[in-house]
Structures are given as C-alpha cells and as structure tokens.
Amino acid sequence: MDFYDREQELQELTKMREIAFNNHSQMTAIMGCRRIGKTTLVKKSCEGSIMVYLFVARSTEKELCSSYISVIKEALGIFIPSGINSFVEIFQLLMEAARERCFTLFIDEFQEFYKINPSIYSGMQDVWDSYKDTTHIHLIAGGSVQTMMHKVFLEYGEPLYGCCDSIIRLKGFTPSVLKRIMKDYNPQYENDDLLALYSITGGVPKYVELLVDRGALSRDKIFEQTIREYSLFIEEGNILLIQEFGKDYGVYYAILCAIASGRNTSAEISQSVGLKNVNGHLSKLEEDYELIRKKRPILSKPGSQTVRYELKDNFLRFWFRYIYKYQSYIQTGMYAALVDLIKADYPTYSGLLLEKYFRESLQESHQYHMIGAWWESSRKAIDNPNEIDIVALKPGDKEALVAEVKRNRKSFRPEDFNRKVEALRTKVLPHTSITSVCLTLDDM
C-alpha cells in the first residue's frame, strides 16, 4: 500500500531535524498504539538523510548493546569497541559522533528500557544535558505502551521529564484518508464498504494495509479476512492489551467487553461483570490507559453524573464485541459461523459507528469547536426519550448543526426528530440558530 497522510507529522519531524542539524540537538517523542505507523513515519521522514534505527527488544542490556554495535557501524561507519555492555555508554558515543556529523537516532519501543534497566533513563539524561548544545543529533523515541511512554516523558520527577522538544501523538487515518484509499484500491466501492473498513480498522494503517494487500475492501470480504484461521486480527487484542494490564487483565477485559456490547453506564457495567463498584477500574481505563472516554450530554456541567462510556478505538470495540466474546467459535474453528453472526448483527452494530464516522468527519472539517450528543437524564417518557445523535456547535455557539443518524433514510421519522430538536432548543440552545439534518449511508 502507498504511503498516505501524515503531512503535518512529516513537517514537524522535518522541522525538528533541521533545527538539530543546523543549530543543536533535538529530542522528539512519538507515542501511539502498535500498528499505527510510527516506524514507517520516521523512516519516511528520514529519506535522503542518515538514520540509526535501534529497536529495544525484550532482551538483556548486554545482548542489546552487542546487536546495536553492528547497526551503528553500518549506519555511521564509525568504530565502536566491542564488549560494551551499557547502553548509556553507546548513547554517549553516538552523541560524541554527532559533534562531527548530523544524523537521526530513532529508538523504537523506548519504554522497554524500564523492564531491562530503568537506570538507563537517568544515564541518558546526564549525557543529553552534557552534549545536546554542542551536537547535531535528532533523537526520536518511539513507544507503543502509552502508559509507560507517558511516565517516561510526562510524569514529573522522571529523569526525562521536560527533555522533549516535541511530542507527537500518532492517530489512525481520518475518514477522508480512508475514502482516498478506497477510491484508489476499490473505485467501485459502496458506502457500506467504507463504513466496514472504518468500523473494523479505525484507520490504523497496518490493519488497512493488510486488507488492501489481500484485495479485501468490500464489506463481506473485510469480515471474511478479519475472521479466519491465521488472521492477525484474532490475537491482536491480546497483543495490544495484556502488556498494558498485566495480571489484572481479566477484570479489564470483562469491563471492555461489557462496554463494547452496549452496556455504557457504570451501573450496567457493574452488573455485567459482577462487581459492586467498577468506578476505579473505569477511571484507570480512561485516565491511565486512555482506552475509554466519558460521554456527557453536550453543554452539560463537567461534573455531571449523566455519564456514558465508550471505547475510543474502533478495532478494540470490534474485537471485544465479536472475537473475545465468541472465543468458543474461534477455538473450535467455526470461523464461517462467526462471520455469519457478525453479518447478521452488523446493521445494529454499524449504526453506532456511523454516528462516530460523521462526528469525526465534522471534526475534520474544522468548522465546529464542540461536537457531541445530547440526551435527557430524567426520562418521563421511556418509550420516546429526547435524545439526539449529533450536536455540533460553531465558535461563538450562535450556530449549530443537529443531526439524527440512520443507516437508511426510510427509518427516519421527521416528526419525532423535530420534537427532539425543539426540546434541545428550549432546554439547551435557546439563542442558537439550529440547522437540523438526517445523515445516512448516502451522505458518507
């Protein structure tokens, strides 16, 4: 698959490299989940310039240093004595080399040093502070375990706190980029194909690339390639999360599975997982692991107890709803049966993802400063509640777009929607000009 998007990130890396090469050394941290394209981005940004790439594997410091020596010799052509067992010594030699030449040093999975030898960070800080003003190296530290990367660079008291000159948080492709990919590789695509690609991959480049390479860009082919024997997607949730959660993964998995299955309030989640109180776990999932987010009615007070939870990552939402939940299908090889189950449930499941797609598209337009949903916490009429899928406010809050999202327009009931819009206008937006629309698959 061709290289897509990342224009802003490439500009930032280019700017940092120019400052490092022409002035003095710079440090950049790149954070993002696995498969998000950190390594590809850095290598793309370094085309035409010298880069030393060091991957922090789960090994001993001595073994890592041994492997790094040959990599550095090949990249820079400098002599490094054998027998060095300290990464800090190697880092110092690289900084000394950067007095005579300009190059990028990319250390991938930087957070793994914590498990190998945490003192590496303080040693690097000492070397960095001593050399950075007289050398010309662009140090890029990339990491996929976000809690650990946050600790390394953003937690006060840690050795490298405040050392970064730039921090890049890499995210998945936006809806507009996914549309470009669809047009390039499946020009005859239907919008439901695009929605399936968005719903399952969340724009994560590696997932998109896997489907593109297999020619799986129609809805049914996407399902079939995702749910099959030897598919990367089957174990991907475990690969992404077990390292984050450690021995407590069972409780967190149960909570994420409950949210992915539509239980989105604290009470519903507690009941689903069989715990009296899950608020502590929910706080960690939101604040430490950054896997879920709170949703409150738009313009409600920050401390409002009217809260719903949702998974931020589309793939994990899909993985917990179908792959983790239906492990018995996977373990008995009933892949085709699970695909059929997903196809039957997809119209319901994809409705929520269609709402998210439109919210992200509106956000990408840069016309609205606040985008969310609205609902009333106390519902007198349970069968006919006031709830609106999308409310998007322009700066100044004088204009708003209000939308109901339906897969098919025939399901839209204008009278009900107009009643909800009037309730919103009366209770929340009395002085705002409201444009109301119904958004469907046809509007993607």
RONU-753961 format. One record per residue (C-alpha): x, y, z; residue in one letter. Coordinates in Angstrom, 3 decimals. Example, Ala and Ser with C-alpha at 12.3 -4.5 7.8 and 13.67 -1.06 7.14 Angstrom:
! residues 2
PT         u         v         w  type
PT    12.300    -4.500     7.800     A
PT    13.670    -1.060     7.140     S
//
This chain:
! residues 444
PT         u         v         w  type
PT     0.000     0.000     0.000     M
PT     1.194     3.505    -0.765     D
PT     2.150     5.955     1.977     F
PT    -0.850     8.082     2.954     Y
PT    -1.464    11.176     5.036     D
PT     0.878    12.252     7.881     R
PT     1.683    15.579     6.202     E
PT     1.658    17.512     9.483     Q
PT     3.730    14.891    11.275     E
PT     6.264    14.832     8.438     L
PT     6.511    18.620     8.559     Q
PT     7.110    18.524    12.310     E
PT     9.814    15.869    12.036     L
PT    11.466    17.741     9.181     T
PT    11.448    20.958    11.200     K
PT    12.952    19.229    14.236     M
PT    15.647    17.605    12.101     R
PT    16.564    20.938    10.523     E
PT    16.923    22.566    13.944     I
PT    19.043    19.648    15.160     A
PT    21.299    19.630    12.105     F
PT    21.698    23.400    11.799     N
PT    21.607    24.501    15.424     N
PT    21.788    21.919    18.203     H
PT    20.347    18.525    19.118     S
PT    16.612    17.996    19.491     Q
PT    14.549    15.277    21.176     M
PT    11.159    14.109    19.877     T
PT     8.810    11.539    21.395     A
PT     6.335     9.708    19.170     I
PT     3.521     7.953    21.020     M
PT     0.878     5.729    19.523     G
PT    -0.510     2.222    19.713     C
PT     1.071    -0.693    17.906     R
PT     0.443    -0.828    14.141     R
PT    -0.236     2.922    13.987     I
PT     2.762     3.549    11.718     G
PT     5.434     5.129    13.928     K
PT     8.361     3.325    12.311     T
PT     7.063     3.878     8.788     T
PT     6.574     7.583     9.512     L
PT    10.083     8.082    10.887     V
PT    11.721     6.167     8.048     K
PT     9.721     8.183     5.518     K
PT    10.808    11.442     7.173     S
PT    14.458    10.391     7.052     C
PT    14.601     9.533     3.359     E
PT    17.738    11.129     1.966     G
PT    19.395    11.595     5.364     S
PT    21.307     9.361     7.763     I
PT    19.305     7.434    10.357     M
PT    20.377     4.978    13.049     V
PT    17.488     2.657    13.955     Y
PT    17.671     0.843    17.293     L
PT    14.849    -1.467    18.369     F
PT    14.516    -2.177    22.100     V
PT    13.681    -5.867    22.118     A
PT    12.907    -7.831    25.264     R
PT    16.401    -8.962    25.979     S
PT    19.296    -8.213    28.304     T
PT    21.144    -4.928    28.125     E
PT    24.315    -6.780    27.168     K
PT    22.660    -8.553    24.235     E
PT    21.032    -5.330    23.034     L
PT    24.345    -3.477    23.107     C
PT    26.014    -6.250    21.124     S
PT    23.371    -6.006    18.403     S
PT    23.440    -2.202    18.374     Y
PT    27.178    -2.002    17.733     I
PT    26.900    -3.633    14.301     S
PT    23.892    -1.489    13.383     V
PT    25.713     1.727    14.304     I
PT    28.884     0.712    12.458     K
PT    26.867     0.051     9.297     E
PT    24.857     3.283     9.519     A
PT    27.629     5.696    10.507     L
PT    30.826     3.911     9.547     G
PT    32.401     4.709    12.914     I
PT    34.441     2.470    15.170     F
PT    32.782     1.274    18.352     I
PT    34.784    -1.044    20.564     P
PT    33.273    -4.446    21.217     S
PT    32.460    -5.581    24.704     G
PT    30.324    -2.569    25.674     I
PT    27.546    -3.756    27.964     N
PT    26.000    -0.383    28.851     S
PT    23.512     1.367    26.608     F
PT    24.380     4.699    28.207     V
PT    27.978     4.235    27.004     E
PT    26.727     3.571    23.479     I
PT    24.476     6.628    23.692     F
PT    27.439     8.754    24.766     Q
PT    29.494     7.506    21.809     L
PT    26.622     8.417    19.484     L
PT    26.395    11.900    20.979     M
PT    30.145    12.345    20.525     E
PT    29.805    11.260    16.896     A
PT    27.087    13.894    16.471     A
PT    29.695    16.596    17.035     R
PT    31.182    15.781    13.640     E
PT    28.129    14.662    11.663     R
PT    24.371    15.121    11.581     C
PT    22.039    12.155    11.864     F
PT    18.740    10.923    13.304     T
PT    18.718     8.352    16.089     L
PT    15.415     6.512    16.305     F
PT    14.960     4.305    19.383     I
PT    11.850     2.186    18.853     D
PT     9.827     0.732    21.780     E
PT    11.703     3.125    24.047     F
PT     9.551     2.246    27.054     Q
PT    11.021    -1.274    27.139     E
PT    14.164     0.052    28.838     F
PT    12.050     0.171    32.002     Y
PT    11.994    -3.629    32.102     K
PT    15.620    -4.029    31.040     I
PT    17.318    -1.407    33.206     N
PT    15.366     1.656    34.430     P
PT    18.591     3.496    35.248     S
PT    19.168     3.897    31.510     I
PT    16.830     6.899    31.521     Y
PT    18.762     8.831    34.158     S
PT    22.017     7.953    32.424     G
PT    20.651     9.223    29.111     M
PT    19.511    12.432    30.770     Q
PT    23.034    13.131    32.068     D
PT    24.562    12.507    28.646     V
PT    21.870    14.518    26.868     W
PT    22.271    17.532    29.120     D
PT    26.055    17.442    28.663     S
PT    26.071    17.108    24.869     Y
PT    22.840    18.477    23.391     K
PT    24.027    22.091    22.943     D
PT    27.203    21.132    21.061     T
PT    25.939    18.251    18.906     T
PT    23.659    17.730    15.911     H
PT    21.509    14.683    16.531     I
PT    17.756    14.350    16.218     H
PT    16.819    11.816    18.880     L
PT    13.399    10.248    18.287     I
PT    11.975     7.980    20.990     A
PT     9.008     5.930    19.850     G
PT     6.754     3.842    22.048     G
PT     3.527     1.860    21.843     S
PT     2.756     1.244    25.521     V
PT     1.241     4.634    26.137     Q
PT     1.096     4.476    29.930     T
PT     4.827     3.836    30.061     M
PT     5.684     6.499    27.475     M
PT     3.595     8.982    29.434     H
PT     5.528     8.048    32.571     K
PT     8.921     8.421    30.853     V
PT     8.374    11.863    29.368     F
PT     5.397    13.490    31.098     L
PT     5.482    12.366    34.718     E
PT     7.096    14.944    36.973     Y
PT    10.170    13.586    38.741     G
PT    11.159    11.146    35.986     E
PT    14.675    11.715    34.530     P
PT    13.487    12.626    31.021     L
PT    10.596    14.824    32.160     Y
PT    10.780    18.098    30.239     G
PT    13.574    16.917    27.919     C
PT    11.437    16.618    24.772     C
PT    11.351    19.470    22.298     D
PT     8.349    17.953    20.528     S
PT     5.772    15.261    21.315     I
PT     3.784    13.655    18.512     I
PT     0.713    11.549    19.326     R
PT     0.050     9.450    16.254     L
PT    -3.553     8.536    15.484     K
PT    -5.340     6.488    12.850     G
PT    -6.293     7.707     9.394     F
PT    -9.189    10.156     9.268     T
PT   -12.400     9.398     7.327     P
PT   -11.227    11.484     4.369     S
PT    -8.000     9.479     4.094     V
PT    -9.914     6.187     4.242     L
PT   -12.094     7.475     1.385     K
PT    -8.961     8.223    -0.658     R
PT    -7.656     4.710    -0.048     I
PT   -10.995     3.214    -1.065     M
PT   -11.066     5.272    -4.257     K
PT    -7.523     4.199    -5.120     D
PT    -7.906     0.474    -4.462     Y
PT   -11.637    -0.174    -4.929     N
PT   -13.027     2.605    -7.147     P
PT   -16.460     0.936    -7.333     Q
PT   -16.873     0.745    -3.558     Y
PT   -20.200     1.328    -1.840     E
PT   -20.521     3.412     1.306     N
PT   -21.246     0.323     3.386     D
PT   -17.813    -0.979     2.341     D
PT   -16.229     2.244     3.565     L
PT   -18.156     2.017     6.833     L
PT   -16.972    -1.584     7.370     A
PT   -13.348    -0.536     6.759     L
PT   -13.725     2.339     9.222     Y
PT   -15.629     0.268    11.791     S
PT   -13.092    -2.554    11.962     I
PT    -9.753    -0.827    11.382     T
PT   -10.447     2.565    12.952     G
PT    -7.979     3.894    10.381     G
PT    -4.996     2.024    11.880     V
PT    -2.580     1.901     8.906     P
PT    -1.353    -1.678     9.421     K
PT    -4.892    -3.044     9.543     Y
PT    -5.859    -1.091     6.437     V
PT    -2.728    -2.292     4.644     E
PT    -3.480    -5.926     5.468     L
PT    -6.922    -5.637     3.894     L
PT    -5.667    -3.666     0.890     V
PT    -2.920    -6.217     0.181     D
PT    -5.482    -9.041     0.196     R
PT    -7.917    -7.140    -2.000     G
PT   -10.483    -7.197     0.811     A
PT   -12.203    -3.836     0.509     L
PT   -15.837    -4.863     0.218     S
PT   -17.928    -5.334     3.342     R
PT   -18.204    -9.124     3.205     D
PT   -14.564    -9.645     2.212     K
PT   -13.463    -7.439     5.107     I
PT   -15.379    -9.664     7.534     F
PT   -14.043   -12.849     5.937     E
PT   -10.410   -11.711     6.003     Q
PT   -10.700   -10.461     9.567     T
PT   -12.310   -13.644    10.906     I
PT   -10.327   -16.563     9.529     R
PT    -7.675   -19.000    10.623     E
PT    -4.200   -17.402    10.841     Y
PT    -5.672   -13.893    10.765     S
PT    -3.567   -11.319    12.612     L
PT    -6.756    -9.801    13.958     F
PT    -7.682   -12.834    16.085     I
PT    -4.932   -12.353    18.683     E
PT    -4.445    -8.636    18.148     E
PT    -6.472    -7.525    21.154     G
PT    -4.303    -9.629    23.452     N
PT    -1.121    -8.334    21.819     I
PT    -2.235    -4.753    22.334     L
PT    -3.517    -5.009    25.886     L
PT    -2.089    -7.810    28.016     I
PT     1.214    -5.990    28.379     Q
PT    -0.668    -2.879    29.480     E
PT    -2.906    -4.631    32.035     F
PT    -0.603    -7.319    33.413     G
PT    -2.170    -9.776    35.867     K
PT    -5.379    -7.707    36.182     D
PT    -6.303    -8.151    32.540     Y
PT    -9.306   -10.393    33.277     G
PT   -11.314    -7.689    35.049     V
PT   -10.419    -5.044    32.483     Y
PT   -11.304    -7.391    29.623     Y
PT   -14.714    -8.053    31.166     A
PT   -15.375    -4.324    31.510     I
PT   -14.282    -3.565    27.941     L
PT   -16.397    -6.429    26.637     C
PT   -19.425    -5.060    28.504     A
PT   -18.931    -1.569    27.048     I
PT   -18.393    -2.968    23.546     A
PT   -21.652    -4.912    23.894     S
PT   -23.639    -1.751    24.625     G
PT   -23.623    -1.567    28.423     R
PT   -22.447     2.005    28.738     N
PT   -23.328     3.201    32.260     T
PT   -21.425     2.415    35.443     S
PT   -24.408     0.536    36.870     A
PT   -24.851    -1.584    33.719     E
PT   -21.142    -2.380    33.594     I
PT   -21.038    -3.339    37.283     S
PT   -23.984    -5.661    36.830     Q
PT   -22.449    -7.210    33.716     S
PT   -19.059    -8.011    35.282     V
PT   -20.424    -8.958    38.709     G
PT   -18.657    -6.270    40.749     L
PT   -20.368    -3.852    43.126     K
PT   -18.272    -0.906    42.015     N
PT   -16.174    -0.531    38.859     V
PT   -15.549     3.218    39.103     N
PT   -11.882     2.735    39.995     G
PT   -11.332     0.449    37.027     H
PT   -13.199     2.828    34.725     L
PT   -11.022     5.730    35.890     S
PT    -7.858     3.767    35.087     K
PT    -9.176     2.715    31.692     L
PT    -9.936     6.352    30.916     E
PT    -7.058     8.259    32.506     E
PT    -4.141     5.813    32.606     D
PT    -4.757     3.503    29.663     Y
PT    -6.714     6.017    27.534     E
PT    -8.916     3.239    26.129     L
PT   -12.356     4.604    27.004     I
PT   -13.933     8.027    27.244     R
PT   -16.787     9.522    29.194     K
PT   -19.697    10.881    27.208     K
PT   -21.912    13.535    28.735     R
PT   -24.765    15.432    27.081     P
PT   -23.261    18.354    25.198     I
PT   -23.027    21.570    27.262     L
PT   -23.692    19.699    30.494     S
PT   -21.563    20.580    33.511     K
PT   -18.162    18.815    33.691     P
PT   -19.117    17.143    36.964     G
PT   -22.489    15.932    35.716     S
PT   -23.316    12.383    36.785     Q
PT   -25.101    11.761    33.491     T
PT   -22.281     9.695    32.026     V
PT   -21.962     7.008    29.402     R
PT   -18.770     5.186    28.466     Y
PT   -17.464     4.147    25.066     E
PT   -14.312     2.536    23.702     L
PT   -12.180     5.050    21.851     K
PT   -10.582     2.526    19.493     D
PT   -12.778     1.076    16.741     N
PT   -10.810    -2.139    16.356     F
PT   -10.868    -2.930    20.065     L
PT   -14.590    -2.230    20.113     R
PT   -14.987    -4.791    17.327     F
PT   -12.534    -7.255    18.905     W
PT   -14.278    -7.281    22.279     F
PT   -17.773    -7.417    20.807     R
PT   -17.098   -10.359    18.499     Y
PT   -13.678   -12.010    18.775     I
PT   -13.188   -12.007    22.556     Y
PT   -16.861   -12.552    23.336     K
PT   -17.163   -15.507    20.955     Y
PT   -13.881   -17.261    21.722     Q
PT   -15.669   -20.614    21.614     S
PT   -16.224   -20.099    17.882     Y
PT   -12.534   -19.330    17.383     I
PT   -11.297   -22.257    19.461     Q
PT   -13.487   -24.743    17.588     T
PT   -12.589   -23.350    14.172     G
PT   -16.104   -22.067    13.441     M
PT   -14.872   -19.010    11.580     Y
PT   -17.584   -19.071     8.926     A
PT   -20.289   -19.271    11.601     A
PT   -18.807   -16.260    13.400     L
PT   -18.705   -14.311    10.126     V
PT   -22.401   -15.089     9.646     D
PT   -23.120   -13.903    13.202     L
PT   -21.266   -10.635    12.538     I
PT   -23.091   -10.078     9.255     K
PT   -26.451   -10.556    10.990     A
PT   -25.555    -8.143    13.807     D
PT   -23.729    -5.629    11.630     Y
PT   -26.713    -3.375    10.773     P
PT   -27.226    -2.733    14.503     T
PT   -23.543    -2.536    15.376     Y
PT   -22.561    -0.282    12.487     S
PT   -25.240     2.295    13.330     G
PT   -23.199     3.492    16.313     L
PT   -20.024     3.530    14.222     L
PT   -21.804     5.547    11.541     L
PT   -22.535     8.189    14.190     E
PT   -18.863     8.207    15.142     K
PT   -17.853     8.449    11.483     Y
PT   -19.929    11.572    10.996     F
PT   -18.663    13.141    14.226     R
PT   -15.061    12.601    13.101     E
PT   -15.870    13.961     9.645     S
PT   -17.353    17.097    11.186     L
PT   -14.317    17.444    13.424     Q
PT   -12.053    17.079    10.403     E
PT   -13.857    19.984     8.715     S
PT   -12.588    22.366    11.447     H
PT   -15.892    24.258    11.412     Q
PT   -17.059    23.211    14.872     Y
PT   -15.416    23.718    18.238     H
PT   -17.661    21.281    20.126     M
PT   -19.215    18.057    18.829     I
PT   -21.195    15.579    20.878     G
PT   -24.591    14.065    21.568     A
PT   -27.466    15.199    23.759     W
PT   -29.947    13.326    25.889     W
PT   -32.072    13.998    28.946     E
PT   -31.007    12.302    32.138     S
PT   -34.540    12.043    33.519     S
PT   -36.914    10.491    31.035     R
PT   -40.586    10.820    31.761     K
PT   -41.478     9.046    28.579     A
PT   -39.195     5.989    28.452     I
PT   -40.514     4.843    25.097     D
PT   -39.987     8.216    23.432     N
PT   -36.928     9.840    25.022     P
PT   -35.354    13.089    23.941     N
PT   -32.009    12.032    22.519     E
PT   -30.064    13.456    19.587     I
PT   -27.137    11.678    17.931     D
PT   -25.007    14.673    16.920     I
PT   -24.918    18.286    18.061     V
PT   -22.096    20.351    16.549     A
PT   -21.523    23.946    17.683     L
PT   -19.682    26.582    15.688     K
PT   -17.392    29.018    17.543     P
PT   -19.468    31.505    19.500     G
PT   -22.289    28.964    19.918     D
PT   -24.589    31.053    17.709     K
PT   -24.948    28.322    15.076     E
PT   -25.379    24.589    15.486     A
PT   -25.781    21.537    13.290     L
PT   -28.106    18.931    14.788     V
PT   -28.277    15.503    13.166     A
PT   -30.030    12.202    13.518     E
PT   -28.035     9.315    12.040     V
PT   -29.722     6.398    10.303     K
PT   -28.260     3.742     8.064     R
PT   -31.290     4.071     5.798     N
PT   -33.365     7.204     5.324     R
PT   -36.609     5.215     5.358     K
PT   -36.070     4.676     9.097     S
PT   -36.054     8.426     9.746     F
PT   -39.156     9.884    11.422     R
PT   -39.153    13.657    10.907     P
PT   -41.917    14.355    13.429     E
PT   -40.078    12.632    16.273     D
PT   -36.821    14.303    15.318     F
PT   -38.387    17.769    15.170     N
PT   -39.828    17.229    18.650     R
PT   -36.373    16.348    19.971     K
PT   -34.821    19.378    18.267     V
PT   -37.375    21.663    19.889     E
PT   -36.643    20.120    23.294     A
PT   -32.922    20.733    22.705     L
PT   -33.604    24.314    21.622     R
PT   -35.764    25.024    24.670     T
PT   -33.562    23.421    27.295     K
PT   -30.005    23.918    25.995     V
PT   -29.729    26.189    22.930     L
PT   -32.414    28.918    23.226     P
PT   -30.288    31.561    21.483     H
PT   -28.705    29.392    18.800     T
PT   -29.632    29.089    15.133     S
PT   -30.117    25.360    14.530     I
PT   -29.779    23.529    11.231     T
PT   -31.260    20.036    11.501     S
PT   -30.483    17.165     9.135     V
PT   -30.739    13.410     8.809     C
PT   -27.421    11.759     7.903     L
PT   -27.360     8.310     6.307     T
PT   -25.002     5.988     4.472     L
PT   -25.691     8.061     1.355     D
PT   -24.052    11.093     2.999     D
PT   -20.703     9.485     3.692     M
//
